[in-house]
């Protein structure tokens, strides 16, 4: 998906920042989520999305956060509630990329998980 790392309101101009650089290192703007194991999570928005897609990519075993160059994108199952929150499960060691569709357009978000 190669989603942007910056968060934005769906009414703003499109953000073109990438979640990771050509060498696999994560962009400085990508937030981290510290979890000890698999965890249930949700993403909430100020405007309810009409759809959401979530993908994850494994992180490499390096000193600096980076995606694994041999890793493949995986779809992450999620449920979009009536309140507009997306529920999904996450595990440490992945870059998560969320693509939310709103009546005004699309917004992309990214974060990575570490233990």
RANOR-V523402 format. One record per residue. N is the residue number from 1. RES is the residue in one letter. PSI is psi in radians with two decimals (none if undefined). NEAR is the number of other C-alpha atoms within 10 Angstrom. Layout:
BEGIN
n = <N:N>
res = <RES:RES>
psi = <PSI:PSI>
near = <NEAR:NEAR>
END
This chain:
BEGIN
n = <1:2:3:4:5:6:7:8:9:10:11:12:13:14:15:16:17:18:19:20:21:22:23:24:25:26:27:28:29:30:31:32:33:34:35:36:37:38:39:40:41:42:43:44:45:46:47:48:49:50:51:52:53:54:55:56:57:58:59:60:61:62:63:64:65:66:67:68:69:70:71:72:73:74:75:76:77:78:79:80:81:82:83:84:85:86:87:88:89:90:91:92:93:94:95:96:97:98:99:100:101:102:103:104:105:106:107:108:109:110:111:112:113:114:115>
res = <X:X:X:X:X:X:X:X:X:X:X:X:X:X:X:X:X:X:X:X:X:X:X:X:X:X:X:X:X:X:X:X:X:X:X:X:X:X:X:X:X:X:X:X:X:X:X:X:X:X:X:X:X:X:X:X:X:X:X:X:X:X:X:X:X:X:X:X:X:X:X:X:X:X:X:X:X:X:X:X:X:X:X:X:X:X:X:X:X:X:X:X:X:X:X:X:X:X:X:X:X:X:X:X:X:X:X:X:X:X:X:X:X:X:X>
psi = <-0.60:0.86:2.72:2.60:-0.37:2.54:2.61:2.76:2.47:-0.27:-0.20:2.92:2.69:2.43:2.31:0.09:2.47:2.63:-0.52:2.73:2.99:-0.54:0.04:-0.27:2.54:2.54:2.57:-0.40:-0.10:2.14:2.75:2.67:2.11:2.05:2.66:-0.25:-2.90:2.43:2.54:2.45:2.92:2.65:2.22:2.59:2.70:-0.39:2.32:2.19:2.73:-0.34:2.74:2.45:2.40:2.31:2.72:2.71:2.34:2.58:2.65:2.74:1.34:2.93:-0.75:2.49:2.21:2.65:2.64:2.07:-0.35:-0.09:2.70:2.58:2.46:2.37:2.47:2.16:2.40:2.77:2.21:1.99:2.92:-0.44:0.01:-0.01:2.45:2.15:2.37:2.96:2.54:2.77:2.71:2.64:0.37:2.66:2.17:2.34:2.17:2.31:1.94:2.37:2.27:2.85:-0.51:-0.18:-2.78:2.66:2.55:2.47:2.68:2.58:2.80:2.71:2.38:2.74:none>
near = <15:15:20:24:24:21:14:14:12:20:13:10:10:15:15:12:16:20:29:22:14:8:10:16:17:22:18:12:16:20:17:14:13:13:14:10:13:11:11:10:13:14:12:14:13:9:15:18:25:14:15:20:18:21:20:23:21:21:24:18:11:10:6:11:23:23:25:19:13:9:12:12:16:12:13:15:12:16:14:19:13:10:11:18:20:24:16:16:12:21:21:18:23:22:29:25:25:22:19:20:17:16:12:11:14:17:24:27:21:26:19:26:21:16:11>
END
